[in-house]
Amino acid sequence: MGGVNRLTAYEIYGNPKDIICDATGPDSNGKFVGWITRGPGHNYKPLLNSEPIFNSRKEAILYMKELVEAVRKFIAEELKEKKDPLSLIYSKK
């Protein structure tokens, strides 16, 4: 999964009820940054962020939600194949 390290992908996959997609901005060019964090129980630990490329907060959040869904699908497929050492741990859950 380009741009997302495997450990972060598994953290997103393994915590479906504790992932928040948000955005900040606008910056000096009027662009917004998308964020994916853990929830309040983890002090909103940052997991991923974008560059300031979005034209609105809504657009940034929508993209980050789509990214979360893509990560979840990717890891779900990986768990079926059980090739990665992490998949052996997560597939036991």
Summary of the structure (lengths in Angstrom):
residues: 93
radius of gyration: 14.4
end to end distance: 22.2
largest distance: 47.3
contacts: 255
relative contact order: 0.20
helix: 46%
strand: 19%
